[in-house]
Each structure stands twice: as C-alpha cells, then as structure tokens.
Amino acid sequence: MESKNLPTDQLRDRVEKAWLQHIKLCQDNFLYFVKEVWPDIVMKQETDPDNWGHHQIMAHEFTKIASQKKGAHYQYASTTY
C-alpha cells in the first residue's frame, strides 16, 4: 500500500520506525553521524583501509570502541586496559 493511502496511525508508525533506524545508524556508525551533523564535511571517500584519511581512521576506531560491551577489556596498541 502506498504511504499516501495509509491511515494516519500506520503512517506515524512507519515514520517512527524510520526515525529509530536513523538514530541507530547514528549511534553505530560514526561517519554516518558526522555526515548528518555536518553534511559538507571534506574527507576522503576511500574503500581501501590502506588509503583511508584521518577522518575514516578515527571513525573506524570510534566505531570499534562503541561496539564493545561495557566492562570489556580494551586493547590499544600493546597495552590492555
């Protein structure tokens, strides 16, 4: 069924679901969040990690940290915290 033909409550549910998915993406993917907050960010768009720029490297590290569970031991360089 097309969205223009949906009852208001079903349309509201779809919008809320899409918004929650957007929030989850912002929480789980740092670059997605940055692009939402700052759409005109200037950064490399490389797929090969060997060619990543600063923003991609930092976003990857932030995403790794955020994906770890609380209380887990974080390994950075050769030191365990």
GIDAJO-V892919 format. One record per pair of residues at least 24 apart in sequence whose ideal C-beta (glycine too) atoms are under 8 Angstrom apart, sorted by the first residue. I is the first residue (numbers start at 1). J is the second residue. D is the distance in Angstrom with one decimal. If there is no record, write none. Layout:
i=(I,I)
j=(J,J)
d=(D,D)
This chain:
i=(27,28,28,28,29,29,30,30,30,30,30,31,31,31,34)
j=(66,63,66,67,59,63,58,59,62,63,66,55,56,59,59)
d=(7.4,7.1,7.1,7.2,7.9,6.2,7.7,4.1,4.4,5.1,7.4,7.2,7.1,4.4,7.0)
